[in-house]
């Protein structure tokens, strides 16, 4: 592994714990993303100096997040993995998966709580706060879905507007 790739892989691993994944999974994903050829589990274990079983578990996690694609190389019985070439596709996949795993269950619980009859003024106040949070999360979720309908080029143009958006909105 070149020093450039190793530096990025190490950093990505360190950041993984802040993003809710373990260090090894973060390193594995960084290595796969930066690899110009499909990668197999043995190569990951060797390059990252981790156990083969740790790599297997990490690959299953990355597959469950739809962040890697399984490939087969003709004449080779090993499984190979690649990441999407388009960073926008990776970003959209992460947004969708996080929404399914984190936002949707939270909205379900909030909806259930809002349907309960409040038993006290404290419950009424709590429901009002839950409703406010629910409305905000719903609005952000809808906005996210609408943004995802745009092309990467349109999203990039929108993001480059930056502070121009606040000027436009007055």
C-alpha positions, 0 to 999 in steps of 0.5 A: 500500500502506498503512503498516500493510500495508507494515510487515507485508509488509516484516517478513514478508520479513525473516523469510522468510530465517529460515524458509527462503524468500527475502525476496521470496517472504515479502513476496509471501505477506504481501501476498496474505494481507492482500489482501481481493481476489485479486491478480495478478502485475502488481499484486505486481510493482508494489506490491513493486517487484520484477521480473515474473520474480521474481514469477512464480518466487515464485508458483510456489514458493508454489503448490508449497507449496499456500499460494496458490490460482489463480483466474480472474476472468471477462473477465480473462485474468490469473491471480489468487491468493488465500490461504486465509481461515482461518489454521488452514488456512494453519498446517496446510498449512505443517505438512504441507508441511514434514513432506513436505519435511523430516521424511519424508526424514529418517525414511527415511534414519534407517530405512535407517541403522538396518537396516545392520549396525554394523561397530564399537562406534562404529557401534553407539553411533551407531545407538542415537543414531539410533534415539533420534532416530528414535523421538522424531521418529516420536512428534512426527510422530504427535502432529502428525497427531493434533492435525491431526485436531482442529478449529481450535476444539479446537486453540485450546482446547488451546493456551489451556490452556498451563501448565495441561497441565503441572499436569494431568500432575502 
